[in-house]
């Protein structure tokens, strides 16, 4: 395999995790091959500080576990070993082999009728493992002892050319694991790279394959796509490649039909990206509320045509859109409940009711609901007077904002006026 010596690459050893180095040294000392691999090598070559470090080896999961007391084998579809070293967890994987090999038995390798990998524990050589990885820029191996980079598939050339290229035939690789399409988009957005033409062309054809992916796994991918500081470019690329509909079908349809919704969601993504870069907290609940609001608002408008009151229309639309979205991407209740509360508060904020002023200001979801109202105003959705009203109230009562305790907030939000008893006749 082609090796790039220390003199020809710019990897700074000081950026490498001491834990990852110890894991590779322990494996090599026991007679196994071991390399830092994947995104860490890519980031090191780009001069960035890797977030995580993975190690690849020819040792089996059982052999790895035998070497490290603080380790455990996880996964069934794709077995890996988590090695704990101090506060760090290093993910160690055994070289993968091709599915057509003699070792590819049903117990270790299985594919669906459509080519989707259901089990992937066929072990192979370093060269075979390289060919099994997803992107050329993620298929480089680094030996921290010898300080050499192994690059069989010209990943360094693609890094220099700023290209995202799938390894092998794109259609076949997407069929094996459709989530690779989302990874292509994510890395292109994160690195501001172009997508190699064949890698790009196969996405539109294979996009429907994402329907085969479990809804829980797609929510995990949603977090990776939008919560890492590159959500805005990712959002636009998902729309351009018709992949947003795989995550949020109703939202994709509403955003495509109304450009003002696209601008509103884009601003929400950009604001979240900035918060991530500033080290401030972010929550999927608000981002989901902004992303799905176009679908909720569109559905509520349709329900209002049937003489349904605004608050009831938003409530019903919110239930429907949440249920529809969870068919493709399961949203945990810890995010879906506050998301729906943010939507329902939009009606109260628009009404500007002074008699419920303090209850509204003190609610836990007020600030998030107000932020969504601001985005709607910036998108030209006719709520500017409501924004002015609630901006002034926060100036007058700053200590009230978000001051309610969780139980009190829930109680206030669902409180109804008591019915008057009819006088006895």
Helices and strands as residue ranges (DSSP letters): E 3-4, G 6-8, G 13-15, H 18-29, E 34-37, H 39-45, E 54-57, H 61-67, E 71-74, E 80-85, E 88-94, E 109-111, E 117-120, H 126-132, G 136-138, E 141-143, E 148-150, H 155-161, E 163-164, H 170-176, H 179-191, E 194-195, H 197-206, G 207-212, H 215-226, H 231-240, H 244-247, H 249-257, H 259-278, H 284-304, H 310-328, H 333-351, G 354-356, H 357-362, H 366-378, H 384-396, G 398-400, H 406-413
